[in-house]
Amino acid sequence: MGWCSATEIFDSVCEGLLAEEPKSKKEIIKKLIVALEDGDWDCQQDSEFWDHPLVREVMRELHPRWFDGA
């Protein structure tokens, strides 16, 4: 059995990478996070990149309440 919803995630990331004017790393990470969360991703903090400055910046923009009081 496959994971067909992964196609949407793959396409979202490729759209940013393969566009006429490729997106920035930040924009692609944001697209990836949004696509994964649309697929019910709920273990973001388990990523080995959770503490990466760029990932953390995007997460703060998408989920500011997660960082209240941090």
N, C-alpha and C positions, 0 to 999 in steps of 0.2 A: 504494500500500500504506500502510495506516495504522499508528498506534502505539497499539494498544488498551490496553496496560498504562498509558498515560497516564490512562486513565479512573480507575484506582485512585488515582493521585496526585491528580487533580482532586477526586475524591470525598472523599479524606482531608482535604484543605485546606478544602473547602466545609463538611465536617462541623464543623470547628472554628470557621469563620466564621459559619455560619448556625444554630448551636445556640441553644437557648432562652437560655442564658447564654453568649455568645461567649467563646471562649478568649482568653488573653493572647497577645500577639505572640510571646512565648517559646514557649508551647505550640504555636502554629501553626507556627513555624519548626521546632520539634522534629518535629512530625508530617510536615512537608514533607521534612526530611532523611531521616527513617526511610523514608518512602515511596519517595523517590528511590534510597536505598541498597538497598532491597529490589529495585529494578529494575536493580541493578548500577552505580549511579552511583559512579564511582571517581576523579573529577577535582574533588573539592570545593575544593581549593586554587586552582583556576582561576577560581572565582567572584569577581566584583568586590566581593562582600560578605564575603569571607573574613576581612578585618580589622575588620569592624564589631563593636563590643563585644558586642552581643547574640548575633550569629551565633557569635562566638568562644566565648562562654560556653556555648552549647548544644553546640558541637563538643567543647569540653573535657569536658562531662558525658557525651557519648556515646562519646568516644574519648580518654580521659585519657592513654593511652600515646603518642598523637601529640604530646603536649606535654611529655613527660618531659624534663627538662633545659632547657626553654625559658626 
